[in-house]
């Protein structure tokens, strides 16, 4: 578990160091995006793409953004539907969705199909057992749920059943 935490910390640190260098200047302040504009951004900046002012996307935009090759940050998205989740899950990049404060079972079911290296859902502060059951099916390397602040015993047990899920330190040594 400590190794996973160290790897995750290194990823976050390295991403932060790279972001200032690789962040496309024209992505700053973008609040809406068409599929065509998304495709143009991805073609131009396919390594790291941070769209932290983007608050919503549709399936077609998600399909284009999923083509980013290394890091895709969409930390201001506050909600997504299962169709957007389905497209984003096709991403091979590190995917940061820190603005999501809740997700449905259907969205979780799609996101666990994520094909990239790390999926971050650190905006989730609590989840129910149905979402936990879906997230426990995650087969990627890392699923970060570091934002959880409250969770019942059964939810924690479900999440801990998958060693790829990173929980806040306060839950790592907690007895179930």
C-alpha positions in Angstrom: 0.0 0.0 0.0 2.9 2.4 0.9 4.4 1.7 -2.6 1.1 2.7 -4.3 0.9 5.8 -2.3 4.5 6.8 -3.1 3.9 6.1 -6.8 0.7 8.1 -6.8 2.5 11.0 -5.0 5.2 10.9 -7.6 2.7 11.0 -10.4 0.9 14.0 -8.9 4.2 15.8 -8.3 5.5 15.0 -11.8 2.2 16.1 -13.3 2.3 19.4 -11.4 5.9 20.1 -12.6 5.0 19.3 -16.2 1.7 21.2 -16.3 3.2 24.7 -16.3 5.5 23.7 -19.2 3.0 21.7 -21.2 -0.3 23.5 -20.4 -1.7 24.9 -23.6 -2.3 28.6 -23.1 -5.5 28.6 -25.1 -7.0 26.0 -22.8 -7.1 28.4 -19.9 -10.5 30.0 -19.4 -12.3 27.6 -21.8 -15.8 27.1 -20.3 -17.5 25.4 -23.3 -16.2 23.2 -26.0 -17.5 21.7 -29.2 -16.4 18.3 -30.5 -14.5 20.1 -33.3 -12.7 22.4 -30.9 -11.9 19.5 -28.7 -10.4 17.6 -31.6 -8.3 20.6 -32.5 -7.0 20.9 -28.9 -6.2 17.3 -28.7 -4.3 17.3 -32.0 -2.3 20.3 -30.9 -1.7 19.4 -27.3 -2.0 15.7 -27.1 0.4 15.2 -24.2 -1.1 17.2 -21.4 -4.4 18.9 -21.6 -5.9 20.8 -18.6 -9.4 22.2 -19.1 -10.0 23.2 -15.5 -12.5 25.9 -16.4 -14.7 23.5 -18.4 -17.8 22.8 -16.4 -19.7 20.4 -18.7 -19.2 18.3 -21.8 -21.3 16.1 -24.0 -20.6 12.6 -25.4 -19.0 13.9 -28.6 -16.6 16.2 -26.8 -15.7 13.4 -24.3 -15.0 11.1 -27.3 -12.4 13.6 -28.7 -10.9 14.4 -25.3 -10.4 10.7 -24.6 -7.7 10.8 -27.3 -5.3 12.8 -25.1 -2.2 10.7 -24.7 -0.7 11.5 -21.2 -2.8 13.6 -18.9 -6.3 14.9 -19.1 -7.5 17.2 -16.4 -11.2 18.0 -16.2 -11.3 19.0 -12.5 -14.2 21.4 -12.9 -16.7 19.0 -14.3 -19.3 18.7 -11.5 -21.4 16.0 -13.2 -21.3 13.6 -16.1 -23.8 11.1 -17.5 -23.1 7.5 -18.3 -22.5 8.3 -22.0 -19.8 10.9 -21.2 -18.3 8.4 -18.7 -18.4 5.7 -21.4 -16.3 7.9 -23.7 -13.9 9.1 -21.1 -13.3 5.6 -19.9 -11.7 4.9 -23.3 -8.9 7.3 -22.5 -5.4 5.9 -22.2 -4.1 9.0 -20.3 -4.1 9.8 -16.6 -7.7 11.1 -16.1 -8.5 13.6 -13.4 -12.2 14.2 -12.6 -11.7 15.9 -9.2 -14.8 18.1 -9.6 -17.3 15.2 -9.5 -18.8 15.3 -6.0 -21.2 12.4 -6.7 -21.6 9.8 -9.3 -24.4 7.3 -10.1 -24.1 3.6 -10.2 -24.4 3.8 -14.0 -21.5 6.3 -14.3 -19.4 4.2 -12.0 -20.1 1.2 -14.1 -18.7 3.0 -17.1 -15.7 4.6 -15.4 -14.4 1.3 -14.1 -13.7 0.4 -17.8 -11.0 3.1 -17.8 -8.1 2.0 -19.9 -5.5 4.5 -18.7 -2.9 4.5 -15.9 -4.6 6.5 -13.2 -8.2 7.6 -12.7 -8.7 10.3 -10.0 -12.1 10.8 -8.5 -10.8 12.8 -5.5 -13.9 15.1 -5.4 -16.1 12.2 -4.2 -16.5 12.7 -0.5 -18.9 9.8 0.1 -20.4 7.0 -2.0 -23.1 4.5 -1.4 -22.6 0.7 -1.5 -24.0 0.4 -5.0 -21.4 2.8 -6.4 -18.7 1.1 -4.3 -19.7 -2.3 -5.8 -19.1 -0.9 -9.3 -15.9 0.9 -8.4 -14.5 -2.3 -6.8 -14.6 -3.8 -10.3 -11.9 -1.3 -11.5 -9.1 -3.2 -13.3 -6.7 -0.3 -14.0 -3.5 0.4 -12.0 -4.8 3.2 -9.8 -8.2 4.5 -8.9 -7.8 7.4 -6.4 -10.7 8.1 -4.1 -8.5 10.3 -1.8 -11.3 12.8 -1.2 -13.6 10.4 0.8 -14.4 12.0 4.1 -17.1 9.6 5.2 -17.9 6.1 4.4 -19.6 3.3 6.3 -18.0 0.1 7.2 -19.6 -1.9 4.4 -18.6 0.6 1.7 -15.0 0.6 3.0 -14.9 -3.2 3.0 -16.1 -3.3 -0.6 -13.5 -0.7 -1.7 -10.7 -2.3 0.1 -11.4 -5.6 -1.7 -9.6 -4.0 -4.7 -5.9 -3.2 -4.1 -5.9 -0.7 -7.1 -8.2 1.7 -5.1 -6.3 4.4 -3.2 -8.3 5.6 -0.2 -7.4 8.4 2.2 -4.8 7.5 4.8 -7.4 7.6 7.6 -9.1 4.5 6.1 -6.0 2.5 5.2 -5.4 1.1 8.7 -9.0 1.2 9.9 -10.4 -2.2 10.9 -13.5 -3.3 9.1 
